Structure formats: C-alpha cells, structure tokens
Amino acid sequence: MDPLVTTQFLNIAFGIATLAVLALGLAIVFGLLGVLNIAHGELVMAGAYAAWIVQSAGLPYALAVPLAMLACGLLGWLIEAGLIRPLYARPFDTLLATWGLSLLLRKTAEAIWGLGYKSVALPLPGTVDVLGAAYPRYRLMLIVLCLAGVAALAAWFAKSGAGTRIKAMVANPDLAQAVGIRTGRLARNAFVAGCALAGLGGVMVAPLTPVHPFMGIDYILESFFVLVVGGLGSVAGLVAGAGIIGGLGSLVSAVADRTAGYTAVLVIAILFLWLRPRGLLARA
C-alpha cells in the first residue's frame, strides 16, 4: 500500500478515535441527562493543564490521567451540586448557566497561567512502521486506547446493572424512582463521570496542541457536532457522529486545509440540524 494512503487512513482513524473520547463526556451529560454543558471544553482545557503541570514537575506523564480525572470529577461534583441539580429537565437554563461557568473557568485559567501557550512534550516519541509508513507512536497508541475504551464503555452500559438503571432513569425518571432507583444519585454520578472523561480527553490531546485558556472552544463545538450528527443517548450514535465529523474533517483538511475542514464539518452539522435533527442513531 502507498505510504501516503496508509498515513492518511491512520490520520482519519486518529481523528475519529480521539473525537469519540473527547465527545464522550458531553454525550453522557447531554445525551442521558439532558444537560447541555457548554463548560465541557473548559474541562478538557483543565485536563490539558493537569498534563502540563505533571510534566513540568518532572513526574511520569501517566500520573496526569488520575490527576486530571480526579480534579475534573471533583469540579463536576461541585458544579452538579451547586448549579445543575435545580436545572434538570431545563436544557436552555443549563445552557445559559454552563455558558457563564465556561467564561468563569476560562478567566480563572487566564488569571493563574496567563494567555501564553504551554507546550507538553510527547510522552511516547518516535515512529512505528505501519505498512511502509512511519507513523507517530503516540498517535498510534491513542487510536488503540480510544477504541478499546469506547468499546469497554459500550459493553459496560449494555451489560451492567448500573447501565440498566441509567437506561431506566432516562426512559422514565418518575417510574424509576418509584421502583427504588436513586435517580438523584445516579444523575450526579453520571454528570461527574462525564466531567472526569473530559479531563481524560484533555490529557490525551495536550501533547498534540498548544495548551491555553481558550483551547476548549474548539472541543465543545466539535463534540456538539458529533452529537448532532450521530444522535443522543446511544454509543452507536456517538461512534457514527465521530466517524462522520472526525473522518470528514481529517480528509478535507488533508486535501485542502484546516479551514476548509472546519467549514465542511459546519455545513454537515447545519444540514443535519435542518434535515435530521435527531441525528442518525438517536436513542429510541
């Protein structure tokens, strides 16, 4: 196979896999709880800063994963308790509340670290030969880990008792509460898990992009487009949306430029909002 074709194929796979994980936290919070968390991108930004802090301290990069997930999970717990809990089932109100929160988090990061870009070195440098193409080790590792993580979460959601309780809560909250399911606790845990996964996404992308207070804006837009195209409330919809948005963006960027890639993604998202607002594979 032509090395250029192999490289492009791997770049598309990388774009799809990482976008699926970056959108996963928003898919849980928005798709299952009906909370449009505009601060999702700022939680990704917080995870990226955690990676920079760990590396700047000379610690193993792997420590950034529990640090980012713990910090963003704790922040999610505080947000859910103090801001989101009274606003469940009111999507527009949660949009406004989390939009204000995103501004606050952005300005807090700016006050602490400034507007300058922070650079995170690749924790796994070098390349691997894949069908004659030299491909970065770190990107290849992320493809494998992202796909494995999404598959594991899908299996857990389909087979576990907790997944069954979440599906019952989403389908009929009042009936679920009547049969003894603690819906308030379940919703809180789901929100915290979504925030922790956003922090994990930040750790993943930190070595591949400049870390700065405004980096989360792009990620919330891309994650929202994934859910618009794929549909809410299903892992299959998340994967389909990430495949279309990530694949199209990577392909058009390679053929033309990054601006054209963003434009193509925006056009597709607008068409889906107009012609198929529930997305491809929305929860029934």
N, C-alpha and C positions, 0 to 999 in steps of 0.2 A: 504493500500500500504506500502511496505517496506520503512522505513525512509531513507535508503541509496539510493534507487531508486529515491525517491522524491527529495532528496538533489542533486543528480546528474542531474536530469531533470531541477531543478531550476538553477543549475550552468551553464548548456548548454543555458538555456533561458537568463541568465545574460550575458554570453559571446556574444550571438547573438545580444541582445538589445544594449549593450554598444558599441560593434564594429560597429553597424549600425550608431550610432550617431557620433562616432569618425571618421568614413569614410565619413560622410555626407558632411562635408565642402569640402573635396577633390573631392567628387562626383559632387558637384556644379561647382567647379572651373575647373576640368579636363573634366568631362562629358559634361558640357554645353559650356564652353568657350575654351576648347582645351588647357588649360594651365596646364602643369604638375608641380604642386607646390611642389617641394622637401622640402620646408621650412614648410610644413603643420605640421610635427611632432614638430618643434620648436614652433609653435603657440600653440599646445597642451601643450608643456612644459611651455610656458608663462602663460597659464591659470592655470596650477597647481601651479606655483609660486604665482600668484594672490591669490589663495586659501590659501596658506601658510602665505602670508602677512596679509590677513584679520584675520585669526585665531590667528596669533602671536600678532596682535594688540588688541585682546580680543573682536573683533566685531562679530556680528552674521554671521554664515557661509553663509547664504543666500545672503549677500552683495557681496560675491565673484562672483556670477553669473553676475550681471550687470557690476562689475568692470572688470572682465576678458573679457566679450564680448565687452565692450567699448574700452578697451586697445587693444585687438586684432583686432577689427574693425578699429580703428584709424591706427594701424600699417598696416593693409591690404590696407587702403586708400592710405597711403604713398607709399607702395610697388607697387600698381597698377599704381599710377600717375608717379612715378619716374623710375620704372623698367619694368613693364609688358606691359603697353599701347603700346609702339612701337613694341612689340613682338607678338601680337595676330596673330594667324594662323601660328605661327612658333614654334611648340611644342618642338623641340630639343633645340632651343635657350632659351625658357623659362625654360627647364630642367637645362641647364647649369647656367643660371642666378640665379634661385632659389636655386640651389645646393650651389653656392657661398654665397647666402644670409643665407642659413641654417648654414654654417660654422661661419659666422659673428654673427648670433644670439646666437649660442652655446657658442662662445668665450666671447660674451658680458655677458651672464648669468654667465659664469665661473668667469669673472673678478669682477662681482658685488657680487655674493653669494658664490663663491668658488666651489670646486669639491665635498664637503661633502654632504651627503644625508640629506634632510629636511623631517621631519615627520609631517603629518597632521592627527590629531585625527578624528575619525569618528564623524560626526555631529549628527548622529542618532544611538547611541549604542544599544546593546541588540538584542534579537532574537524574532521571531514570530513563533508560532506553525503552520506549514502547513502540514496537513495530517500526523501528528505524527512526523514530522521532525522539529527540531529547526533551523530556517534559519535567517541569519542576517537581521535586519530591513533595514539597509541602502541599501543593495543589492536588497532587495525586492522592495524598493521604486524606485531605479534606473530602474529596469525592467519595472515597470508601467509607469514611466515618459518617458523613452526612446521610448517605444512602442507607447504611446499616442502622443509624439512629432513627430515621423516619420509619423504616420497616419494623423496628422493635416497638416503637410507639404505636404503630397501627395494630400490631399483634396484641399489645397490652390492652389497647382500647377495645378491641373486638372480643377478647377472651376473659379479661379480668372482671372480678366483682365490682371494683371501683368504676371501671368503664361502663358496666351495665347500669350502675347507679347514676352516673353522669348522664347517660342517654335517657334514663327515666326522668331525671330532673329537667333536661332540656325539652323533652316531649310534653310533659305536664307537671310543672312545679308544684301545684296545689295537691294533685293526687300523690306525687312522690312524697311530699311532706306528710300526707295523711297516712301513708303506709309505713312511716317511721324513718324515712331517709332524711338525714340532717342536711337540708338543701343549703342553708346558710353557710355551714362549714364547708360543704362540697364546693360551693361557688367561690369561697375565699381561697381554698386550696388550688382550684383551677386558675384563678387570677394570679396567685403567687407563682405557680408553675410557669405560666405564660411569661411573666416578668423575668424569671430566672433563665428561661430559654432565650430571651432577648439578650441577656448578659452573655450567655454562651456564644451567641452569634457574633457579638462584639469582639470576643476573644479570637474567634476564627478569622475575622476579616482584618483585625488590627495590623498584622504584618503586610497586608496587601494594599493598604490605603492610608493616606495621612490621617492621623488622629487629631481631631479638633472639635470645638463645641458645636459646630453646625453640621457635622457629618451625618447625624441621624435623619436629616430631612429627606435625603435620597432614599434611605432604607424604609421609612414609613410609606413613602409613595410607591416604591416597588412592591412592598408587602401588601399594600391595599390593592394594587393592580392584580396581584396573584389571586387574591380572594374574589375580586370582581369577576375575573375570567373563569376561575375554577369552581366557584360556588362556596357557600358557607356550610360548615358543620360536618365535613367529611374529609378523611385523609386522602381519598382518591381525588377529590376536588382540589386539595392543596397541591398534590403532585401534578395534576393536569395543568393547573394555573402556573405553577413554577416552570413546567415544561414549555408552555407557550411563551410566557413572558421572558424567562431566562434564556430559552433557546433562540427566540426571535431577536432579543436584544444583543446576544453574543454574535449571532450570524450577521445581522445588519451592521453592527459595529466593525466586524472584520471586513466586510465587503466595502463599506463606505467609511464612516467614522462614528465616534461615540454619540455625537449629537443626533445623527440620523437614527442610531439605535434607540435613543430615548424617544424620538419622535414616533418611530414605528410602534413602540410599546404604548405610548399615549393614545395613538389612533386606535389600536386594538382595544384598549380599555374603554375608550369612548363608544366604540361600536358595540361592545358587549353591554355597556350600561344602557344603550339605546335599544338594541335588538333582543338581548337576552339578559335582563337584569339579575336573574337568579344564578347566572353562571352555567357552566357545563354540567357539573355534578353536585348540585346543592343537595343538602340533606332533605329527605322527603318530609 
